[in-house]
Amino acid sequence: MPGLRRDEAENELVDTASRVLPGGGFGNVSHDVVLAEGRAGRVWDVSGNEYVDYLLGSGPMIVGHAHPEVVEVVREQVAKGTTFFANNPHGIRLAAEIVDAVPCADKVRFVSSGSEADLYAMRLARAYKKRDKILKFEGGYHGMSDYGLMSLAPKRAGNFPQPIPDSAGIPKSIRDEVLIAPFNDLETVASLIREHKNELAAIIVEPVQRLIPPKPGFLEGLRKLTEDNGLLLIFDEVVTGFRFAYGGAQAYYGVTPDICTLGKAIGGGFPLAAIAGRADIMAHFDKGAVAEDAFMLQIGTLSGNPIASAAGLKTLEILKRPGAYDRIFKTGRALMEGYAEILRAARVEARVVGDAPMFDIVFTGREVADYRSSLGDDAKMKRCNALLRRRGVLKSESKYYISLAHTETDVEFTLAAFAESIDELG
Ligand SMILES: Cc1ncc(COP(=O)(O)O)c(C=O)c1O
């Protein structure tokens, strides 16, 4: 059985982490790995173990780690100053590129994280509609705000549309402002809109919820329902933006929301995210464009940071080149098909869920269409991920992110590691 080396330096760091960080980590993935280096589709831990990396920094590294062209523009800008709290050329050009590429984007406001972008997108909808309620889907991830953390990963099945908070410390009153529906269920959405039409500001949705693709007609149905009933439609494209297509999931599926949020890819591995949307809605960020009580105050020290903008802009330039998305989709499809074949041959009850740029397996025999049906055998999943990791494949708990830098060799290596892991899993 293969194993990972663990040297003294890494042990010491893990010990220090458990002393000074709550739970021994930053709150993200497994705390027992300390990554030191990344290049293209691979990363190395402090002990020198090499992994094919499907974690990809949780998505931003879509062109691969330390892409030479990204490194070069970053290096150039670092030497000229790292932040100004003022407009800068890279940030302005990045905003212009987003407006050109993303169908719903007339204007862009930069922030530093996807959580912030979602928080402001929901606030923007409330400011525009002058109503408080937001409808979100069970299992939908919209960052860490009080509103976002409603029924993201409920441990028990609540009754729709009552939200279940995912975190301590959220005021009880927020529960009254969020309605929860099952993803891919237009009927429930329609009936909730009928009941709450005059209180609802918007529906927020991940066009691909975690890994679950929208059923044909679902996004179109949301668009029609929101339009017919005078609500705003927000696409959370923090993950899907520039990943499924250059214009994001809204271009991929051909459904244009009123507002979207972007993150991950647009920062090229640096803290940068954005709210983008229709000009009349985005006007609420402009003091001169709306009445005083309609203005949305929004300031952030690092918003539009020049390093992040330069890295993001270069990342987009690389993604825009002919063949980039074909390559990402080809790699993802090869893995998805290979995984399905291995699972079939081993007669394991599991599904490959997602689409080529991001997918995973779920240990379940059911069709996966919403949060509840996406809950598989979690313990088995954890064991499978650990077995893969021991064989040099790194991923998050429930997602493989595919990059432009992954190679056919990476695919072959991963499929062999997966086949062995499934075999050992029994
Ligand atoms: C769909 C979605 N929205 C929002 C966020 C939050 O983004 P961030 O981690 O940059 O705050 C994430 C993070 O993974 C996400 O997947």
PDBQT file of the ligand as one rigid body, heavy atoms in Angstrom, charges set to zero:
ROOT
HETATM    1  C1  LIG A 501     -21.039  29.330  -5.019  1.00  0.00    +0.000 C 
HETATM    2  C2  LIG A 501     -20.174  30.024  -4.023  1.00  0.00    +0.000 A 
HETATM    3  N1  LIG A 501     -20.528  31.243  -3.607  1.00  0.00    +0.000 NA
HETATM    4  C3  LIG A 501     -19.768  31.917  -2.708  1.00  0.00    +0.000 A 
HETATM    5  C4  LIG A 501     -18.611  31.394  -2.206  1.00  0.00    +0.000 A 
HETATM    6  C5  LIG A 501     -17.801  32.161  -1.213  1.00  0.00    +0.000 C 
HETATM    7  O1  LIG A 501     -16.634  32.618  -1.802  1.00  0.00    +0.000 OA
HETATM    8  P1  LIG A 501     -15.362  33.003  -0.890  1.00  0.00    +0.000 P 
HETATM    9  O2  LIG A 501     -14.834  31.724  -0.314  1.00  0.00    +0.000 OA
HETATM   10  O3  LIG A 501     -14.437  33.683  -1.841  1.00  0.00    +0.000 OA
HETATM   11  O4  LIG A 501     -15.865  33.924   0.174  1.00  0.00    +0.000 OA
HETATM   12  C6  LIG A 501     -18.195  30.132  -2.618  1.00  0.00    +0.000 A 
HETATM   13  C7  LIG A 501     -16.959  29.539  -2.097  1.00  0.00    +0.000 C 
HETATM   14  O5  LIG A 501     -16.591  28.422  -2.386  1.00  0.00    +0.000 OA
HETATM   15  C8  LIG A 501     -19.008  29.420  -3.534  1.00  0.00    +0.000 A 
HETATM   16  O6  LIG A 501     -18.678  28.174  -3.920  1.00  0.00    +0.000 OA
ENDROOT
TORSDOF 0
